[in-house]
Amino acid sequence: METVRTSQQVRALSGTFIQSVYMWMAIGLGLTGLISYYTATNEAAIRFLFGTPMLLMGLCIAELAMVVFLSVRIQKMSATTATAVFLAYAALNGITISGIFLMYTMSSIASTFFAAAGAFLAMTIYGMTTKKDLTSWGSFLFMGLIGMVIASIVNMFLQSGPMGMIISYVGVLVFTGLTAYDTQKIKEMAMTQPDDIGASAIRKASILGALTLYLDFINLFLLLLRIMGDRD
């Protein structure tokens, strides 16, 4: 006989799912921070990494491939594999962004991190609590993201400081909006978990949600750092 969950059971399950998403996101961010700082303080690693441009480019391409692979193939993976790929991506990202510790002062990195965390928290709360359907934001934000990527590629050749700053400001707006949008999507996912969902499926859905919010936060932080950071 099919069981029907009570509203209390739905809230309990969705709460557990959301906690799992944010737990894995926090683990991913923590791992990125530790790996990034360790790499930046290891002279041999820095010399090897930034002395070999093709290596750095290869790592960035590998990161992109891992995100696409995890997003597209997660349902065919085991929960253990999905978790391992997410953690490997977070560690790899820590290596590729380690240069921020060489470019910016520690105090500005810390202050920017807290600014990004505050903005992220505010938009997460908004996404969780608003009664407004944010679905319409999706296409607008996606177009903004595509425009920002194209402009960034063009600016790689132009090397325009003002254009780079404009891209950063636009990016902050895009990822701030995406934080609220993605949070609401995760909330909806949590509320619509099937009755017969297993622990493995919950873990994989949590990892996918964590990856989405991780990307929102990391990009928001890096863009704010370009705007607010004091260079060494």
C-alpha positions as CSV (number, residue, x, y, z in Angstrom):
1,M,0.0,0.0,0.0
2,E,1.4,3.4,-1.0
3,T,2.3,5.6,2.0
4,V,1.5,9.3,2.0
5,R,3.9,11.5,3.9
6,T,2.6,14.0,6.3
7,S,3.5,17.7,6.0
8,Q,5.8,17.2,9.1
9,Q,7.6,14.3,7.4
10,V,8.0,16.3,4.2
11,R,9.5,19.2,6.2
12,A,11.8,16.8,8.0
13,L,13.0,15.2,4.8
14,S,13.5,18.5,3.0
15,G,15.3,19.9,6.0
16,T,17.7,17.0,6.1
17,F,18.3,17.3,2.3
18,I,19.0,21.1,2.5
19,Q,21.4,20.6,5.4
20,S,23.2,18.0,3.4
21,V,23.5,20.4,0.4
22,Y,25.0,23.1,2.6
23,M,27.3,20.7,4.5
24,W,28.9,19.4,1.2
25,M,29.1,23.0,-0.1
26,A,31.0,24.0,3.1
27,I,33.3,21.0,2.9
28,G,34.1,21.8,-0.8
29,L,34.8,25.5,0.1
30,G,37.0,24.5,3.1
31,L,38.9,22.1,0.9
32,T,39.4,24.7,-1.8
33,G,40.7,27.2,0.8
34,L,43.1,24.8,2.4
35,I,44.6,23.6,-0.9
36,S,44.8,27.1,-2.2
37,Y,46.6,28.4,0.8
38,Y,49.0,25.4,0.9
39,T,49.8,25.8,-2.8
40,A,50.4,29.6,-2.4
41,T,52.8,29.0,0.5
42,N,54.7,26.3,-1.3
43,E,57.4,28.0,-3.3
44,A,58.2,24.9,-5.4
45,A,54.5,24.3,-6.2
46,I,54.0,28.0,-7.2
47,R,57.1,28.0,-9.4
48,F,56.0,24.8,-11.2
49,L,52.4,25.8,-11.5
50,F,52.8,29.4,-12.8
51,G,56.1,28.7,-14.6
52,T,54.2,26.2,-16.8
53,P,51.3,28.1,-18.5
54,M,50.1,25.1,-20.4
55,L,49.8,23.2,-17.2
56,L,47.6,25.9,-15.7
57,M,45.5,26.0,-18.8
58,G,45.2,22.2,-18.7
59,L,44.0,22.3,-15.1
60,C,41.4,24.9,-15.9
61,I,40.1,22.8,-18.8
62,A,40.1,19.7,-16.5
63,E,38.0,21.7,-14.0
64,L,35.4,22.6,-16.7
65,A,35.3,19.0,-17.8
66,M,34.7,17.8,-14.3
67,V,31.8,20.2,-13.7
68,V,30.2,19.1,-17.0
69,F,30.8,15.4,-16.3
70,L,29.4,15.6,-12.8
71,S,26.3,17.6,-13.9
72,V,25.5,15.4,-16.9
73,R,26.5,11.9,-15.6
74,I,25.7,12.1,-11.9
75,Q,22.6,9.9,-12.1
76,K,24.7,7.1,-13.6
77,M,27.4,7.3,-10.9
78,S,27.5,5.8,-7.5
79,A,27.1,8.3,-4.6
80,T,30.7,7.6,-3.7
81,T,32.0,8.4,-7.1
82,A,29.9,11.6,-7.3
83,T,31.3,12.7,-3.9
84,A,34.9,11.9,-5.0
85,V,34.5,13.9,-8.2
86,F,33.1,16.9,-6.4
87,L,35.9,16.9,-3.8
88,A,38.5,16.4,-6.5
89,Y,37.1,19.4,-8.4
90,A,37.1,21.5,-5.2
91,A,40.8,20.5,-4.6
92,L,41.7,21.3,-8.2
93,N,40.0,24.6,-8.0
94,G,42.1,25.4,-4.9
95,I,45.2,24.9,-7.0
96,T,44.1,27.0,-9.9
97,I,43.0,30.0,-7.8
98,S,46.0,29.9,-5.4
99,G,47.4,32.9,-7.2
100,I,45.0,35.2,-5.3
101,F,47.3,34.9,-2.3
102,L,50.2,36.2,-4.3
103,M,48.2,39.0,-6.0
104,Y,46.1,40.4,-3.0
105,T,46.8,41.2,0.6
106,M,45.5,38.7,3.2
107,S,43.4,41.3,4.9
108,S,41.6,42.2,1.6
109,I,41.1,38.5,0.9
110,A,39.6,38.0,4.3
111,S,37.3,41.1,4.1
112,T,36.2,40.2,0.6
113,F,35.4,36.6,1.8
114,F,33.2,38.0,4.5
115,A,31.5,40.4,2.1
116,A,30.8,37.5,-0.3
117,A,29.6,35.4,2.5
118,G,27.2,38.1,3.7
119,A,25.8,38.7,0.2
120,F,25.5,34.9,-0.4
121,L,23.7,34.4,3.0
122,A,21.3,37.3,2.3
123,M,20.3,35.9,-1.2
124,T,20.1,32.4,0.2
125,I,17.6,33.5,2.8
126,Y,15.7,35.4,0.2
127,G,15.6,32.4,-2.1
128,M,14.4,30.2,0.8
129,T,11.8,32.5,2.1
130,T,10.4,34.5,-0.8
131,K,6.9,33.6,-2.1
132,K,7.8,35.0,-5.5
133,D,8.6,32.4,-8.3
134,L,12.1,33.2,-9.4
135,T,11.9,30.9,-12.5
136,S,11.7,34.0,-14.8
137,W,15.1,35.0,-13.5
138,G,16.7,31.9,-15.0
139,S,16.8,32.9,-18.7
140,F,17.7,36.5,-17.8
141,L,20.6,35.5,-15.6
142,F,21.8,32.8,-18.1
143,M,21.9,35.5,-20.9
144,G,23.9,37.7,-18.5
145,L,26.3,34.9,-17.7
146,I,26.8,34.1,-21.4
147,G,27.4,37.8,-22.2
148,M,29.9,38.0,-19.3
149,V,31.8,35.0,-20.6
150,I,32.0,36.4,-24.1
151,A,33.0,39.8,-22.9
152,S,35.8,38.2,-20.7
153,I,37.2,36.3,-23.7
154,V,37.2,39.5,-25.8
155,N,38.9,41.4,-23.0
156,M,41.6,38.8,-22.8
157,F,42.8,40.3,-26.1
158,L,41.9,43.9,-25.4
159,Q,43.4,43.9,-21.9
160,S,41.1,46.8,-21.0
161,G,41.0,47.7,-17.3
162,P,37.7,49.6,-17.4
163,M,36.1,46.8,-19.4
164,G,37.4,44.3,-16.9
165,M,35.9,46.2,-14.0
166,I,32.5,46.5,-15.8
167,I,32.5,42.7,-16.4
168,S,33.2,42.2,-12.7
169,Y,30.3,44.4,-11.6
170,V,28.0,42.7,-14.0
171,G,29.3,39.3,-12.8
172,V,28.5,40.2,-9.2
173,L,24.9,41.0,-10.1
174,V,24.6,37.8,-12.1
175,F,25.9,35.5,-9.4
176,T,24.1,37.3,-6.6
177,G,20.9,36.7,-8.6
178,L,21.9,33.1,-9.3
179,T,22.4,32.4,-5.6
180,A,18.7,33.3,-4.9
181,Y,17.5,31.4,-8.0
182,D,19.5,28.3,-7.4
183,T,18.5,28.3,-3.7
184,Q,14.9,28.3,-4.6
185,K,15.4,25.4,-7.0
186,I,17.2,23.4,-4.3
187,K,14.3,24.2,-1.9
188,E,11.8,22.9,-4.6
189,M,13.9,19.8,-5.1
190,A,13.9,19.2,-1.4
191,M,10.1,19.5,-1.2
192,T,9.5,17.1,-4.1
193,Q,11.7,14.2,-3.2
194,P,9.8,10.9,-4.0
195,D,8.7,8.7,-1.2
196,D,10.9,5.8,-2.2
197,I,14.1,7.8,-2.7
198,G,17.1,6.0,-1.3
199,A,20.1,7.3,0.6
200,S,22.3,7.1,-2.5
201,A,20.0,9.2,-4.6
202,I,19.7,11.8,-1.8
203,R,23.5,12.0,-1.6
204,K,23.9,12.5,-5.3
205,A,21.2,15.2,-5.4
206,S,22.9,16.9,-2.4
207,I,26.2,16.8,-4.2
208,L,24.7,18.4,-7.3
209,G,23.0,21.1,-5.2
210,A,26.3,21.7,-3.3
211,L,28.2,22.0,-6.6
212,T,25.7,24.6,-7.9
213,L,25.9,26.8,-4.8
214,Y,29.7,26.3,-4.5
215,L,30.1,27.7,-8.0
216,D,27.8,30.6,-7.2
217,F,29.9,31.5,-4.1
218,I,33.3,31.0,-5.6
219,N,32.5,33.2,-8.6
220,L,30.9,35.8,-6.4
221,F,34.0,35.9,-4.2
222,L,36.5,36.1,-7.0
223,L,34.6,38.9,-8.8
224,L,34.2,40.9,-5.6
225,L,38.0,40.4,-5.0
226,R,38.7,42.0,-8.4
227,I,36.7,45.0,-7.3
228,M,37.6,45.3,-3.6
229,G,40.9,43.6,-3.3
230,D,44.1,45.4,-2.4
231,R,47.0,44.2,-4.5
232,D,50.4,43.3,-2.9
